[in-house]
């Protein structure tokens, strides 16, 4: 037994040397990492000087298991042995006591066990946790529960110890070889448990050896795999994350300010829409010689609805070869003064450019000048204008 333990430790150390440095987060739901399996194999009783091979018989069972971590699992299993012949035929100790147990049991199943157990994965314990199941794993098993022997009509408390050699065929299926030893902790009516001469009942009542093959299906398998990193790298990532959080807070603050500004502009726009129209003050007595080109706020682009006004100026210049035009650009009082001065000049130039490029008017007949802030109209929006005055 000591040699077997040394071999197990050596194998675990070997796998530990090549293991990945990873951690696993436990599943968040109780329904994860359950498995259900079927076990078939043989068992050989070790009570009353029985022969290991001749008294061996088949057994079968079921097991239900919950994996709480990559190392530890807890389960419950039930097993029954198939009756082939009497375990107690030829037992001189029993015959000397006056019991005749040489016949077969009347039932098809002559031994039952139900026990809870826990397993410990040696490779995961010593070798770290890989992302996904290992192709091969080895587990220590320890359990305790209830047993019943039909021929003796006896219930007894049992303990169990064993090894599971697991071959993971896929994410969901595992094939296992399961050698184990079972101990009768109660004794029998013919050989009651007596530990007066020893400190451990395991020395007295080795109930049997089991060798099973298990086939297991895993439900909702796996643990979330998190690769452990360098602390310096983690600190750097945390610093980056904190910086991004600060930037996000600044963006949220700027967004809130923009939303407030947008609401103020919307309120101002609604007030302008609801305001009653005002009469344009008289600028000149000769309206036939003046055309107006209005602009949107902050823009010097002539929109489609204003182009007819430019076309009328071009038409007049084409039909009056000696005439000229003076274009004066204005801006409203909104915004920065320096910007508005430049904007007023750009509006005058935009009309001149359209007359020259689109309508072929000689640039020498056009005078364009920016006149800064306009105050010709009581409606401030109308002061975003280029005034074209025709001269003969």
Beta strands, then each sheet from edge to edge (+ up, - down):
strand 1: 22-25
strand 2: 34-45
strand 3: 57-67
strand 4: 72-82
strand 5: 109-121
strand 6: 136-149
strand 7: 154-168
strand 8: 173-184
strand 9: 206-219
strand 10: 224-227
strand 11: 290-294
strand 12: 324-331
strand 13: 366-373
strand 14: 385-391
sheet 1: 1+ 10-
sheet 2: 2+ 3- 4+ 5- 6+ 7- 8+ 9- 2+
sheet 3: 11+ 14- 12+ 13+
end
